[in-house]
Amino acid sequence: MEIKGIIVSGTHEGSYFMSLDVYQGEFLEKLGFKPFPGTLNLEISTEDVKSILDLSDKMGIIKGSGKFGDVKFLPAQLNGEINGAVLFPVKTEHSDEILEFVAEENLREAHHLKDGDPATLKID
């Protein structure tokens, strides 16, 4: 499945949550890499949201602890070249039209991405 979106700014809380010990070990174990502490947010269409929800039975899960909720995920590739995962935090302030993508590097810096840039996610 290929999803097209536009890069948008988030709540700037991704870096905090991505760096918590409760998630770090599981990210490495289940994603196969240690994500950069932050997420790249993509705004997608309502139609694509429905398509992604159809994949809920294929999502992996990273268990939270205490007040920190679980995070579902799907491995994905950004712009045909950057391997990572789309995260679906059970507790989130984002609407369903905002996807959070993680990778090993700071994507905005390494790939000169900015708000308003188009992006494509490939989800198997």
C-alpha positions in Angstrom: 0.0 0.0 0.0 1.2 3.5 -0.9 0.1 6.5 1.1 0.8 10.1 0.0 0.9 12.9 2.5 2.3 16.3 3.3 4.9 16.9 6.1 3.5 18.9 8.9 4.7 20.0 12.4 3.5 18.0 15.3 3.1 18.7 19.0 6.9 18.5 19.6 6.3 15.8 22.2 7.5 12.9 20.1 11.1 13.4 21.1 10.2 13.1 24.8 8.2 9.9 24.3 10.7 8.3 21.9 13.5 8.7 24.5 11.7 7.1 27.4 13.3 3.9 28.8 9.9 2.2 28.8 10.0 2.2 25.0 13.6 2.2 24.0 14.4 -1.5 24.4 11.2 -2.6 22.6 11.7 -0.2 19.7 15.1 -1.8 19.1 13.8 -5.3 19.5 10.7 -5.0 17.5 11.6 -2.4 14.9 15.2 -3.6 14.4 16.6 -0.2 15.0 16.9 2.5 17.6 14.7 5.4 16.4 15.9 9.0 16.4 14.1 10.6 19.3 11.4 12.4 17.4 8.8 11.6 14.8 8.1 13.0 11.3 4.4 13.8 10.9 2.5 13.3 7.7 -1.0 14.6 7.1 -2.9 12.1 4.9 -6.4 11.9 3.4 -9.5 10.5 5.1 -9.6 7.8 2.5 -6.1 6.7 3.3 -6.9 6.6 7.0 -9.6 4.0 6.3 -7.1 1.9 4.3 -4.6 2.0 7.2 -7.3 1.0 9.7 -7.9 -2.1 7.6 -4.3 -3.1 8.5 -4.9 -3.0 12.2 -4.6 -6.8 12.5 -1.1 -6.6 10.9 0.2 -4.1 13.4 2.9 -4.9 15.9 2.6 -3.6 19.4 5.1 -2.0 21.8 3.9 -2.2 25.4 3.8 0.9 27.5 4.0 0.9 31.3 2.2 2.9 33.9 0.9 6.1 32.5 2.6 5.5 29.2 0.4 3.8 26.7 1.0 1.1 24.1 2.2 2.0 20.7 1.1 0.0 17.6 3.3 0.1 14.5 3.7 -0.9 10.9 7.1 -1.2 9.2 7.2 1.3 6.3 9.5 3.1 3.9 9.5 6.9 3.3 10.0 8.3 -0.2 11.2 4.9 -1.5 14.5 5.0 0.4 14.2 5.5 4.2 13.3 2.4 6.2 11.4 3.0 9.4 7.9 2.5 10.9 4.6 4.3 11.2 3.6 4.6 14.9 0.1 4.6 16.2 0.2 5.6 19.9 -2.9 4.4 21.8 -2.8 7.7 23.7 -2.4 10.6 21.2 -3.4 14.1 20.6 -3.2 13.8 16.8 -6.2 13.3 14.6 -6.4 10.1 12.5 -5.2 12.1 9.5 -1.7 12.6 11.1 0.7 9.7 10.8 3.9 9.5 12.9 7.0 8.0 11.1 10.2 7.1 12.8 13.6 6.2 11.5 17.2 6.0 12.8 18.1 9.5 11.8 16.7 13.0 12.1 14.8 13.0 8.8 14.3 16.7 8.6 18.0 17.4 8.8 19.4 14.4 6.9 17.0 14.7 4.0 16.2 18.5 4.1 12.5 17.9 4.7 10.2 20.8 5.8 6.6 21.4 6.4 4.6 21.4 3.2 6.8 18.9 1.4 5.0 16.0 -0.2 6.0 12.5 1.0 5.1 8.9 0.2 4.9 6.0 2.6 5.0 2.4 1.4 3.5 0.0 3.9 3.6 -3.7 3.2 
